[in-house]
Amino acid sequence: MRFKKIMLADPNTLSREGLKRLLGSRDPSFIFVEAADDDDFDSAAHSHNGFDLIIVHASLLAVGQSPDLTAYLYKTRTSIVLICDELSPALDAKIKCFDIKAAISCQDPMGQIEQRILDVLEQQAYTENLLDSLSLSSACSGAATLYPSLPVQRETIHSRLESLTAKQKVVLSYLKAGLMNKEIAAEMGIQESTVKRHVSDILQKLELKKRTQLINGVTV
């Protein structure tokens, strides 16, 4: 029997215990690794050679929190299930590059939580459900959202936004959330110089001249 290693990254002990009971009763091949905070996760990541699934609570991904966990999630190819009831704009931006296959809420029926997690382990994704239930709008979902003052040429701006890479969209969302280059670099686990290059490329693609135009919107 092949054992499946599941990382439970959640500061709530009762939540972790509940998931262990729920999933463990369904499949005895599950091995659970627990992390209540960033230090726990960093230690577990160094002690274990990867995971089959990572279940992480959104509170650990708040801006400025859990840099080791954040860096790991950006780089890993392991599927991720997010526990979350609502998102802030900054957190929305932060998780766009993660390989999130499903979202579950503490308010969901236990059977639904169990089925979604098991489906992800079987390589099925609930991306659409994630987008619907948490309103995770794309960084370029609409020019009117990013640029509310834009009266005309929205299709042109939208096409320019679509030309941004996934990382550039994340950087743009962070800029809109008010983060500085140093903060964005820390959140994404990259060098500040890389952030500056992304900002420069974004300005060029959107045909803008100033960073403030990205933050405050533009009038064409």
VEXBAMI-667142 format. One line per 8 residues: number of its first residue (from 1); their letters; for each residue x, y negated, z negated of C-alpha. Coordinates in steps of 0.2 Angstrom, whole numbers. Layout:
BEGIN
NUM> A> X/Y/Z ~ ...
//
This chain:
BEGIN
1> MRFKKIML> 0/0/0 ~ 7/-17/5 ~ 5/-30/-9 ~ 0/-47/-5 ~ 7/-62/-14 ~ -4/-76/-18 ~ 2/-93/-25 ~ -11/-101/-36
9> ADPNTLSR> -5/-119/-39 ~ -18/-127/-50 ~ -16/-137/-66 ~ -32/-129/-73 ~ -29/-113/-82 ~ -47/-108/-82 ~ -48/-111/-63 ~ -32/-100/-60
17> EGLKRLLG> -39/-86/-71 ~ -56/-87/-63 ~ -48/-85/-46 ~ -37/-70/-52 ~ -52/-61/-58 ~ -63/-65/-43 ~ -49/-59/-30 ~ -41/-46/-41
25> SRDPSFIF> -57/-36/-43 ~ -59/-36/-24 ~ -42/-30/-19 ~ -29/-22/-31 ~ -15/-26/-19 ~ -15/-44/-23 ~ 0/-51/-34 ~ -3/-68/-41
33> VEAADDDD> 10/-81/-44 ~ 4/-96/-54 ~ 10/-114/-55 ~ 2/-127/-66 ~ 14/-141/-60 ~ 28/-146/-48 ~ 41/-138/-59 ~ 32/-122/-60
41> FDSAAHSH> 30/-121/-41 ~ 48/-125/-38 ~ 54/-112/-50 ~ 42/-99/-42 ~ 47/-104/-24 ~ 65/-100/-29 ~ 60/-84/-37 ~ 49/-77/-24
49> NGFDLIIV> 53/-74/-5 ~ 38/-82/2 ~ 19/-80/-1 ~ 5/-72/10 ~ -6/-87/5 ~ -5/-103/-5 ~ -21/-109/-15 ~ -17/-127/-21
57> HASLLAVG> -28/-139/-30 ~ -28/-157/-22 ~ -24/-165/-39 ~ -6/-158/-37 ~ -5/-167/-20 ~ -9/-185/-26 ~ 2/-198/-20 ~ 18/-199/-30
65> QSPDLTAY> 15/-181/-38 ~ 23/-164/-35 ~ 37/-169/-22 ~ 44/-151/-22 ~ 27/-144/-19 ~ 23/-157/-5 ~ 40/-153/4 ~ 37/-135/3
73> LYKTRTSI> 19/-136/11 ~ 26/-147/25 ~ 39/-134/30 ~ 30/-118/26 ~ 21/-107/39 ~ 10/-99/26 ~ -8/-102/27 ~ -15/-114/14
81> VLICDELS> -32/-115/5 ~ -36/-132/-3 ~ -46/-134/-18 ~ -54/-151/-17 ~ -71/-160/-20 ~ -66/-177/-13 ~ -51/-185/-4 ~ -44/-203/-6
89> PALDAKIK> -37/-211/10 ~ -19/-208/5 ~ -22/-190/1 ~ -32/-188/17 ~ -16/-194/26 ~ -5/-183/16 ~ -12/-166/20 ~ -14/-169/39
97> CFDIKAAI> 2/-160/43 ~ -2/-145/31 ~ -7/-128/38 ~ -24/-129/29 ~ -35/-115/35 ~ -50/-118/23 ~ -56/-129/9 ~ -66/-123/-6
105> SCQDPMGQ> -74/-133/-20 ~ -77/-129/-38 ~ -95/-131/-34 ~ -96/-118/-21 ~ -104/-101/-25 ~ -92/-88/-30 ~ -96/-77/-16 ~ -92/-91/-3
113> IEQRILDV> -75/-95/-12 ~ -71/-76/-11 ~ -76/-74/7 ~ -66/-89/13 ~ -50/-84/5 ~ -52/-66/11 ~ -55/-72/29 ~ -40/-83/28
121> LEQQAYTE> -29/-68/23 ~ -37/-60/38 ~ -31/-74/49 ~ -48/-83/51 ~ -48/-101/48 ~ -62/-113/43 ~ -55/-129/50 ~ -72/-135/56
129> NLLDSLSL> -79/-132/39 ~ -65/-141/31 ~ -67/-156/42 ~ -86/-157/39 ~ -86/-154/20 ~ -72/-166/16 ~ -74/-178/30 ~ -56/-177/34
137> SSACSGAA> -56/-188/49 ~ -42/-188/61 ~ -29/-202/60 ~ -35/-207/77 ~ -54/-202/76 ~ -59/-219/81 ~ -52/-236/85 ~ -66/-244/75
145> TLYPSLPV> -61/-235/59 ~ -42/-240/61 ~ -46/-257/68 ~ -62/-264/62 ~ -59/-281/69 ~ -56/-275/87 ~ -71/-282/97 ~ -66/-275/114
153> QRETIHSR> -55/-262/123 ~ -58/-248/110 ~ -56/-235/123 ~ -39/-242/127 ~ -34/-242/109 ~ -41/-224/106 ~ -31/-217/121 ~ -15/-225/114
161> LESLTAKQ> -19/-218/97 ~ -21/-201/105 ~ -3/-202/112 ~ 4/-202/94 ~ 12/-186/88 ~ 5/-177/72 ~ 19/-184/61 ~ 16/-202/68
169> KVVLSYLK> -2/-200/64 ~ 2/-196/46 ~ 14/-211/45 ~ 1/-222/52 ~ -12/-216/39 ~ 0/-219/25 ~ 3/-237/32 ~ -16/-240/32
177> AGLMNKEI> -16/-234/14 ~ -3/-247/9 ~ 12/-236/6 ~ 30/-243/9 ~ 43/-234/20 ~ 52/-227/4 ~ 35/-220/-3 ~ 31/-213/14
185> AAEMGIQE> 48/-204/15 ~ 46/-197/-2 ~ 28/-190/1 ~ 33/-182/18 ~ 50/-176/12 ~ 60/-185/26 ~ 73/-199/26 ~ 67/-217/25
193> STVKRHVS> 77/-220/42 ~ 66/-207/50 ~ 50/-216/44 ~ 57/-232/51 ~ 59/-224/68 ~ 42/-217/67 ~ 35/-234/63 ~ 45/-242/78
201> DILQKLEL> 38/-228/89 ~ 20/-231/84 ~ 22/-250/87 ~ 29/-246/104 ~ 15/-233/109 ~ 1/-245/102 ~ 9/-260/111 ~ 10/-270/95
209> KKRTQLIN> 24/-281/88 ~ 21/-281/69 ~ 19/-269/56 ~ 5/-280/48 ~ -5/-277/64 ~ -5/-258/60 ~ -10/-261/42 ~ -23/-275/44
217> GVTV> -30/-271/62 ~ -28/-280/78 ~ -38/-292/89 ~ -36/-289/107
//
